[in-house]
């Protein structure tokens, strides 16, 4: 597929991730991680490692891990059915999440453009298990905020993690209680359940069974839509041993 044809295909879809497909073709994503990739505690060298991207959407992090030398990358996501997501019941009758209706086509378009070997598997984070094998490195970005039960999701990630996992999530500091592990509950106004602070995110990862955590500094993420909180991220890397 030539650059012009690829550009026309890209323009057919709404995009979650901003991805550079080469030859001047860039997907117009809601979120642009290119300037903050180094803030996500992703190892520079993943050579020889088996990696997992949880909630891959357009695949930005899966392809980033492959680019960093991973020997195998598996990307998991839900099928192209917004109704199958962990929606608050209060939002189901009124909100349509169109970006979830074409995930497969977008992922495959990027995979083909990049000549990638990433394998995509359809399943919920709640269904992660060792039938997929275990992974040396796991990445989960901006997923927990959309889950009714983020604690169970982290336990499932720990179940398939053999060495370490990076968890990135929007956070909101609860001044003047920054050191207390707290979370704000929504479930009505936004497609979000729990918005933790940094201390809560760290404790959730430890509670899931990781032996220790490394915490990055909070940072702003460039967005083209969404409220102000969506631009603040915390990153925690949990270690098995």
KEGUMAR-85253 format. One record per residue (C-alpha): residue number from 1; residue in one letter; x, y, z. Coordinates in nm, 3 decimals. Example, Ala and Ser with C-alpha at 12.3 -4.5 7.8 and 13.67 -1.06 7.14 Angstrom:
pos|code|x|y|z
1|A|1.230|-0.450|0.780
2|S|1.367|-0.106|0.714
This chain:
pos|code|x|y|z
1|X|0.000|0.000|0.000
2|X|0.146|0.336|-0.104
3|X|0.151|0.648|0.118
4|X|-0.150|0.810|-0.050
5|X|-0.364|0.499|-0.022
6|X|-0.251|0.446|0.339
7|X|-0.340|0.807|0.423
8|X|-0.686|0.760|0.274
9|X|-0.737|0.445|0.483
10|X|-0.624|0.625|0.798
11|X|-0.876|0.903|0.732
12|X|-1.163|0.653|0.735
13|X|-1.139|0.595|1.110
14|X|-1.146|0.773|1.445
15|X|-0.816|0.708|1.626
16|X|-0.726|0.661|1.990
17|X|-0.346|0.654|1.951
18|X|-0.122|0.885|1.750
19|X|0.105|0.655|1.547
20|X|0.370|0.739|1.292
21|X|0.326|0.496|1.003
22|X|0.611|0.635|0.796
23|X|0.622|0.840|0.475
24|X|0.455|1.131|0.653
25|X|0.143|0.934|0.748
26|X|0.039|0.986|1.113
27|X|-0.287|0.873|1.271
28|X|-0.482|1.164|1.431
29|X|-0.520|1.007|1.774
30|X|-0.696|1.136|2.082
31|X|-0.374|1.081|2.276
32|X|-0.017|1.145|2.162
33|X|0.241|0.946|2.361
34|X|0.537|1.019|2.135
35|X|0.671|1.304|2.345
36|X|0.626|1.123|2.676
37|X|0.722|0.765|2.589
38|X|1.033|0.790|2.807
39|X|0.816|0.878|3.110
40|X|0.637|0.543|3.103
41|X|0.917|0.335|3.264
42|X|0.938|0.124|2.949
43|X|1.282|-0.042|2.925
44|X|1.492|0.083|2.635
45|X|1.596|-0.273|2.552
46|X|1.346|-0.558|2.554
47|X|1.561|-0.793|2.346
48|X|1.464|-1.156|2.388
49|X|1.167|-1.081|2.614
50|X|0.811|-1.200|2.575
51|X|0.581|-0.899|2.622
52|X|0.210|-0.832|2.671
53|X|0.010|-0.516|2.602
54|X|-0.320|-0.510|2.793
55|X|-0.604|-0.306|2.641
56|X|-0.405|-0.238|2.325
57|X|-0.660|-0.028|2.128
58|X|-0.464|0.092|1.820
59|X|-0.152|-0.085|1.947
60|X|0.086|0.200|2.028
61|X|0.255|0.024|2.319
62|X|0.258|-0.318|2.157
63|X|0.442|-0.178|1.856
64|X|0.672|0.023|2.085
65|X|0.773|-0.297|2.266
66|X|0.836|-0.472|1.936
67|X|1.045|-0.176|1.823
68|X|1.254|-0.213|2.139
69|X|1.350|-0.566|2.046
70|X|1.092|-0.792|2.213
71|X|1.107|-1.146|2.079
72|X|0.728|-1.179|2.093
73|X|0.449|-0.932|2.166
74|X|0.090|-1.028|2.239
75|X|-0.173|-0.752|2.243
76|X|-0.505|-0.819|2.415
77|X|-0.825|-0.620|2.381
78|X|-1.201|-0.659|2.387
79|X|-1.393|-0.726|2.062
80|X|-1.527|-0.434|1.855
81|X|-1.842|-0.401|2.063
82|X|-1.878|-0.098|2.292
83|X|-2.163|-0.271|2.477
84|X|-1.919|-0.540|2.591
85|X|-1.708|-0.289|2.782
86|X|-1.721|-0.246|3.159
87|X|-1.964|0.044|3.127
88|X|-2.140|0.207|3.421
89|X|-2.508|0.123|3.377
90|X|-2.587|0.495|3.410
91|X|-2.414|0.564|3.077
92|X|-2.522|0.267|2.865
93|X|-2.847|0.421|2.730
94|X|-2.695|0.754|2.625
95|X|-2.329|0.726|2.525
96|X|-2.186|0.569|2.211
97|X|-1.812|0.502|2.212
98|X|-1.746|0.489|1.837
99|X|-1.369|0.458|1.881
100|X|-1.431|0.101|2.005
101|X|-1.626|-0.007|1.697
102|X|-1.331|-0.025|1.454
103|X|-1.043|-0.136|1.680
104|X|-0.964|-0.448|1.481
105|X|-0.949|-0.271|1.146
106|X|-0.731|0.008|1.286
107|X|-0.492|-0.231|1.457
108|X|-0.454|-0.442|1.143
109|X|-0.400|-0.133|0.930
110|X|-0.114|-0.021|1.155
111|X|0.027|-0.372|1.183
112|X|0.043|-0.401|0.806
113|X|0.192|-0.055|0.758
114|X|0.467|-0.127|1.010
115|X|0.532|-0.481|0.891
116|X|0.471|-0.595|1.248
117|X|0.448|-0.946|1.391
118|X|0.249|-0.848|1.700
119|X|-0.029|-1.101|1.772
120|X|-0.368|-0.967|1.883
121|X|-0.587|-1.172|2.115
122|X|-0.950|-1.095|2.199
123|X|-1.020|-1.116|2.570
124|X|-1.095|-0.904|2.873
125|X|-0.827|-0.821|3.127
126|X|-1.047|-1.010|3.373
127|X|-0.988|-1.325|3.163
128|X|-0.609|-1.310|3.150
129|X|-0.466|-1.647|3.245
130|X|-0.166|-1.870|3.194
131|X|-0.319|-2.036|2.888
132|X|-0.149|-1.743|2.710
133|X|0.174|-1.833|2.888
134|X|0.363|-1.594|3.111
135|X|0.532|-1.274|3.005
136|X|0.862|-1.118|3.100
137|X|0.717|-0.770|3.071
138|X|0.357|-0.647|3.077
139|X|0.227|-0.300|2.990
140|X|-0.119|-0.172|3.083
141|X|-0.201|0.187|2.993
142|X|-0.507|0.393|3.089
143|X|-0.729|0.091|3.149
144|X|-0.790|0.070|3.524
145|X|-0.982|0.398|3.529
146|X|-1.247|0.236|3.306
147|X|-1.290|-0.079|3.517
148|X|-1.546|-0.151|3.784
149|X|-1.298|-0.386|3.955
150|X|-0.942|-0.262|3.897
151|X|-0.808|-0.471|4.188
152|X|-0.910|-0.797|4.018
153|X|-0.769|-0.674|3.687
154|X|-0.430|-0.617|3.851
155|X|-0.442|-0.964|4.005
156|X|-0.497|-1.111|3.657
157|X|-0.204|-0.909|3.522
158|X|0.012|-1.039|3.806
159|X|-0.096|-1.396|3.725
160|X|0.063|-1.381|3.379
161|X|0.360|-1.162|3.472
162|X|0.692|-1.337|3.517
163|X|0.915|-1.040|3.599
164|X|0.765|-0.688|3.588
165|X|0.464|-0.489|3.474
166|X|0.411|-0.119|3.406
167|X|0.073|0.027|3.499
168|X|-0.013|0.373|3.368
169|X|-0.333|0.543|3.477
170|X|-0.488|0.887|3.512
171|X|-0.457|1.005|3.872
172|X|-0.596|1.287|4.080
173|X|-0.421|1.406|4.393
174|X|-0.653|1.454|4.691
175|X|-0.507|1.760|4.861
176|X|-0.412|1.783|5.144
177|X|-0.411|1.401|5.165
178|X|-0.154|1.315|4.899
179|X|0.011|1.042|5.106
180|X|-0.314|0.862|5.180
181|X|-0.418|0.600|4.923
182|X|-0.748|0.746|4.803
183|X|-0.967|0.714|4.494
184|X|-1.249|0.929|4.362
185|X|-1.559|0.742|4.243
186|X|-1.758|0.849|3.938
187|X|-1.974|0.594|3.752
188|X|-2.220|0.858|3.626
189|X|-2.066|1.153|3.443
190|X|-1.776|0.989|3.258
191|X|-1.676|0.647|3.126
192|X|-1.472|0.596|3.442
193|X|-1.518|0.424|3.773
194|X|-1.228|0.496|4.003
195|X|-0.974|0.779|3.975
196|X|-0.695|0.700|4.225
197|X|-0.418|0.917|4.352
198|X|-0.053|0.816|4.315
199|X|-0.040|0.653|4.659
200|X|-0.349|0.442|4.582
201|X|-0.212|0.326|4.248
202|X|0.110|0.211|4.413
203|X|-0.077|0.024|4.686
204|X|-0.313|-0.141|4.437
205|X|-0.015|-0.286|4.250
206|X|0.135|-0.419|4.573
207|X|-0.202|-0.560|4.680
208|X|-0.220|-0.754|4.353
209|X|0.087|-0.954|4.457
210|X|0.384|-0.764|4.322
211|X|0.668|-0.761|4.575
212|X|0.782|-0.402|4.520
213|X|0.706|-0.101|4.304
214|X|0.899|0.170|4.123
215|X|0.704|0.492|4.080
216|X|0.765|0.746|3.806
217|X|0.680|1.113|3.830
218|X|0.335|1.234|3.729
219|X|0.325|1.403|3.391
220|X|0.093|1.568|3.142
221|X|-0.016|1.385|2.828
222|X|-0.110|1.570|2.510
223|X|-0.476|1.520|2.418
224|X|-0.704|1.639|2.142
225|X|-1.025|1.577|2.342
226|X|-1.138|1.507|2.696
227|X|-1.135|1.690|3.026
228|X|-0.830|1.831|3.206
229|X|-0.784|1.527|3.433
230|X|-0.723|1.309|3.132
231|X|-0.393|1.488|3.078
232|X|-0.237|1.378|3.411
233|X|-0.077|1.037|3.440
234|X|0.100|0.829|3.703
235|X|0.318|0.531|3.614
236|X|0.408|0.244|3.846
237|X|0.631|-0.053|3.763
238|X|0.562|-0.358|3.975
239|X|0.823|-0.631|4.019
240|X|0.756|-0.996|4.088
241|X|1.078|-1.039|4.289
